[in-house]
Structures are given as C-alpha cells and as structure tokens.
Amino acid sequence: MRTLGMALGATLYSPATRPRLAADIRKQQAAGVVSMVLCLEDSISDAEVPGAEENLVRQFARLEREGADDRLPLLFIRVRTPEQITDLTSRLGTAVRLLAGFVLPKFTADAGPAFLEALTGAEVMSGRRLLAMPILESPELLHLESRAERLAAAARVLDKYRERIPAVRLGVTDFCSAYGLRRTPDMTAYDVHLVASVIADVVNVFGRADGTGFTVSGPVWEYFRAQERMFKPQLRRSPFSGRAEGLRASLIEHNMDGLLQEIELDQANGLLGKTCIHPSHVAPVHALSVVTHEEFSDAADILRTGPHGGGVLRSAYTNKMNEVKPHRAWAERTIRRAEVFGVARDGVDFVDLLAAGMEGESPE
C-alpha cells in the first residue's frame, strides 16, 4: 500500500458536474495523470449535488461502454456523507469496477468511522475492494489545545483500515479558512507558520518510518494564471541558462516557481505527491518526483551494507557523508520512489525533467 500511495503522484481534482467528464478523464490519462478525484464536496454548491451524482453515474457508464478501463487513472469520488458511498456504489452498477475508491472529507476520529463502515458495506455490495483516502482538514485538528489528541485518535481509527488507505491527504485550504488566511502565489504553505506547524504534526503522527505510518500527500497549490508579483522569482537563472530560458520565463509568468519550491519543501518535510486543481501542475509534480542519479547512488550504497550494516560511507559524488543507520529509512523510501518514478541518468537534472514533462503543455 505504501508503493501505491507513492504512485498516486499528482492527484488531479475535478468537479463532478463537468458535462464531458468521461472525455476529460481520458484526456488527462493520456497526459500522464495517474489518479483523479471526482469531487462532490467543496468544489460544487449544495444545490448541484443531486445533478452531480447523476452526472457521475452517466459518465461512469459511458467509460464502461467505451472499454479500455485498464488504461484509466485511479478514480476516486470525494463524497460529502457516508450514505453517498453506498448509494453511489449501488447506482454505478457494473461500472463500479472502474472506481478505485472514495475520498473521505473532514476526517476525524468521531466522523471517520461512519465513512469507513460505509466503505465496508460498499465492498460487500460491489464484491470488490475499495480504497479510502481521508482528508485531514477539520479545525479541531488544527487548534493547539486539541491537535495532538485528535490527530492521535484519527490515526488509531485509520490503523484498523490500513490496507485500504493508500494515502492521507491534507486540507490546507480548510486549515487556512479557520483563521481567515490565504497564502499568496509568492508564498508556500510552509511560509504560513500556522499551516507549517500542523503539517509537521501530521507527519509526526501519520508519516513515521517505523511501519506505523501512512503516505501523506502534499497540499494543493491554488494558482495557475499570472498574478501580480511582489517578490523576486524563486527560480535561479543559472540552471536554465543557455538551454531552457523560455521555460523559466513561462514558469515564472504563471507563478509555477512557487509551486516548484513547495514541491521541494513537501518532499523535505516527508510528504509525497500532491493535490492538484489544474492539469498544468501535474508535470512539475511528477518531474520533481523522479529520483536523481545522485540520490539513487547514495541510497543504493547505504542499502548495500545490509540490514545490520553501519558506519559512515563517503558519497560516490564525494560531496557528503552517508551514515548507514540514520539514513537507512531515507534510502528505503528513495528506492521505492525510484521504482515508481524512475531514476534520472547522470547529468540529467530537474530542468531537463521539467522541460520533457511540460513539452507542448501550456499552463493556460
């Protein structure tokens, strides 16, 4: 399940009201999207819910008629209530085989069990395994006086369903909403200290490398068009100089330099993959998920010593030390990421990967 959670990559959200949803899904699959969430919750109004449910049933039926379901992204439905899980499973009929599972909003130890019990009922009804991705976004998980207790309680609930949970998702927009905050395109989630502190605590509880943790996905990046800029761009010129200067200009123009920095910070803070609300965000997430040749070399050297190895190794790149025991968990995680996203050749850097991933793609 850890490998599957890592393989979700950039999870693209789409409102369930889109009239050409089936065609959109196929288009995004062709563009490299591995996982999608079809949203019945915050992305649509209360009045739109019945029509959105009907649209989902129609679009799944269309996908089933068109065949080639083995080439679809992993499809999840983000519901509002537990009852929607069993109701939609029933209404989808045989097309439920195209569904990977459900996204559970505002997950807490109090509200979560009803969603998970409904998921179990839907599995019995459909005769197939269904996955669940809970979203941590409720204010009580953010408030200082209740955070530790509530996060630990939610983790205990999820532990019972571990084999159905590919990833735990973060609802940073909801966290910001609880305090009337919104980050600008010049800032990452980690520049908003309130948000950064809760991300750290979520990883502390849910992201442990001792076998008790889950994959925790990165927060959504909200911007995809040019915005007025107050601060300097966050991309250095030198890596792009002479080979991809146009790419750098395009990334900056559409505020993608902020997204790139946030992806790097996600990974540094223990998050994998990212929630995306625009197709132009997918390629950067996947490009920066590729393991560099240097990372792979270090990880392979560390693991080559065996489970009981120790000591300090000089990196093959002669620029750092690799402590075998302290760096083992990092090395194991890096090798899993390499199995999913591959390893860049020696001399291939993030600029090459971005250029290849975004070739022919416009942020518009």
N, C-alpha and C positions, 0 to 999 in steps of 0.2 A: 504493500500500500504506500510505503514511502516513495518508491520509484514512480508509482502512478501520480502521487501528489506533486512530485517534482516535474513530471512530464506534462502537467496541465499548462505550464508556461504562461503565456499571456491569455488570460481568460476574458473573452470579449462579451460584454453585456449588450443585450438588445431588448427594447420594449416588446412585449408580446403582442402589441397592437399592430405591428408592421404588416401591411397587406400582402407584401411579397416576401414574407419571412422565409419560406422554403427556398426561394431563389437566393435570398441573402445568405442563408446558411451554406448553400453550395458554393457561392462566390467566395465567402470567407475561408471555406475549407481549401479551395484552390489557391488562396493567397497565403496559406500556411497556418491558419488558425487551428489549434488542436482542441480547444474547449470553448464552449459558449454557454452563457446563461440567458435564458429567455425569461424576462422579468415581468411578474405580475404585481410587484410591490411598489417601491417608491418612484419608479420611472413612469408610472401611469397614475391617473387620478382614480379616486374611488368609483366614480361613475363609469369608468371604462373597463372595470374588472370583468363583468359578465361577457362583454364583447370580446375582450382579450382572451378569455378562456375558450370561447367558441372558435376564435381565430387559431389558437394553438391546436385544437383538435383537427381543424381543417388542414392546417399546414403540415402536421404530422402525417395525416392521411395522404396528402399529396407526396410527401417524401417517400412514404411506403410504396405508393403506386409507381414512383419513378425508379425505385430499386437502388442498387449500389449503396446500401446502408452501411456497408463495411468501410466506406470511404468518408463517412460523415465525421465531423468533430464530435467529441463527447458533449452531449446535450443535457443540460440541467435546467429545471424550471424553478425559478425563485417564487415561492408561494408567500401568501400572507398569513394563512391559518393552517392548522393541522388538517382540517377537514378537506381542504383543497387537494391534499396529497392523495387521499383515497378516491375522491371524486374524479380527479383528472385521470388517475390510473384506470379507473373504470371506463371513462368516456373515450380514452385513447384507443381502447380495444387492442387489436393485434399490433397497432403502431407503437405500442408501449415498448416494444423491443428496440426502438430507436432511441429510447430515453436512458441516459446514464444514471440519473437520479434527481435529487431536489436540493435546492439551497434554502437553508432554514434561517429566516431573519431574526434579528434581535434575540439571539440565543442566550439564555441564562439557565441556571440550574432549576429555576421554577418553571419557566416557559418551555424549556427544551424537551423534557420527557414526552410531552404530548405529541410533538413533531416526530420524535424518534419512534414512538409507539405506532403512529400513523404510517410511518415508513415500513415498519414490520408488517402491518396489515396490508399495505400495498404490495409487498413482496409475496405474501400468501395469495393475494388476489391475482397477481400477474404471473406467478410461477417463475419469477426471475429475480436475481439480486439487484437491488437498487442502492445507490450511494447517497451520502448526505454530506453537504458542506455547510456547517454552521457559520453564521456571521456574528462576530462579537462587536456589538455596536450600541448596546444599551447604556444609558447614563450611569447606572449603578456599578458597571464595570469600570467606569472612569473616575467616579467620585473617590477621593482619597480614603474616606472613612470606611468604605465598603469594598474597595477594589480587591485587596488580597483575598479576603474571604470569598467573594463572589467568583473570582477567577478560579480559585481552587475548587469551588463547588461545581462550576461548569466543567472543569477538567475531569472530575470524578464521574460525572454523568456520561461524558463522551468516552471515557475509558471502557465502558461496558459495550460500546458500539465501535471499537477501534477498527475492526476490519471493514467497516462501511464508511470510514472517514478519510478520504484522500487528502483533504486539506481543511484547515481552519482559516477563515477569511476575516479581514479587519474592516470594519465600517468607520473609517476615519472621518468621512463627511458627517456622519451622525455624531461622532465624538465632538467635532468642532461645533456642530449645531447646539449642543448642550450648553455651550458657553458663548454663543453668538459669534464664533470665529470663522474665518475662511482664509486659507493661505493664498497668496498672490502667485502668479507664474514665476516670480523671481525667487520664490522660497520653496523648499521641500517640506515634507511633513516633519522632518527632523529639526527644522528651524522653529517650529511651533512647539515650545517646550512642553506644554500640557500634553500634546499628542505624542511627542517623543517619549515622554515618561510612561505612558500607557503601552506604547509599542514595546518598550523594554520589559515591562512587567508581563505582558502577554507572552513574549518569547521566553522569559524566565520560567513561566508556568507550563507553557504548551510546546516550547521548542527545545527541550532538553535532549542531549545526545546520548542519554543513557538507556535508550529503548522505551522510555515512557512518553516521549514527545511525539508531536504531530508536525507535518509540514504546515507552516504558517505563511500565507501569501501576502504580498506587498499591497499597500493601499492604492486606491485609484488616483490617477493623475487627471485633473479635470479639464485641462486646456488643450486645444488643438488648432486654434487660429491665432493669427498675430495679435498681440496685446501690447499696450503701451508699456514701455520698459523703464524702470527707474535705475537699475543697477547694471553693471557691465555683464556681458555674456559669460557663461560659466564653462565655455569650451576654449581651451588653449588653441592658438593658431598653429603651432609647430607640428602636431601630428597630422594635420590636414594639408600642410604647405606643399605645393607642387603636385598634388595628386587628387585632392578632393576638396578644394577650396569652395567649390559651388555647393557641395553637400553641407559643409559647415555653415555657410550663409543661409541655406534653406532651413537647417535645424534651428538656428538662432531666430530666424524670422518667425517661425511657428512655435517658439518657446519650448522646443524639444530639448534644448540644453538643460533645462530644469528637470525634465523627465529623465534624461540620462544620468544626471547626478543623483536623482532619487533612487534609480535602479541600483546604482553602485552602493548607495547607503543602505538600501534594503538588504542587499547581499551581505554587507559588512555587519549588519545587525541581526542576521540569522533568518531573513525572510527569503522565500523562493517564489518566483513567478510574480504575477501582478494582475490586479483587477483593471481592465481596460474598458473605456467607453467610446473609443474611436479606433477604427481599423489602422490608422497610421501609427498607433502606439505599439502594435504587435511586433513589427520587425525589430525595433530597438530592444524590446524586452528579450526576444529570442536571440538577437545578436550578442547581447551582453551576458546571456546565459551560457554561451559556448565557453568551454574551458580553454584557457590559453595553454600554449605549449609549456611555458614555464610552470604554471600551476600543476599541470599533469606530471611533469618531470619531478617536481617536489613531492607530490602525493605518492607517485609510484615508488620513489626512493624510500619514503617513510614506511610504506606498507611492505616493501620488500624485506624488511628486517623481521617480519613475522609477528604474531600476536604477543610474543614475550620479549620482543626486541626493546632496546633502549639506547641511551646515549644521544650524542649530537652529531649530525651529518652536515657537511658543507653542501650547500645547494650546487647542483650542476651548473647553474648560472653564476656561481661564485659571488653572489650578492647578498646572501642571507644565511642564517643557520636554520636547520630543521631539527627541532627537538622531537625525537621519535614518540615518546609517550604523550606529551602535551598536545602534539599536533596530529595524533592518530585519528581522532574523531573528525577533524577538518579534512584529513586525507581521504577517509572513507566517504565523506559527503561529496568531496570533489570528484572522486572516481564514479560515484553514482550519477553525478551531473554530466560527466563525460560520456557515460553510457547512453544518456538521453539526448544530449545536445551536441555531442561530438567534441573533438579536440582540434584546435587550430594548428596548422602547420607552423613550424619555426619560422619567424619573420612575418607572420600574419597577425595583425593587431586589430583593435576594436574598430578602427577606421575602415579597414578592408571589409570586416564583417558587416558593419553598418551599410557601407556602400553596396555590398552584394544583397543584403536583405531589403534595402529600400529602393533598389533599382526599378525605375519606372513607376514608383509609387509617389503620389502627391499627398501631403498632409491635409489637403482640402477634400 
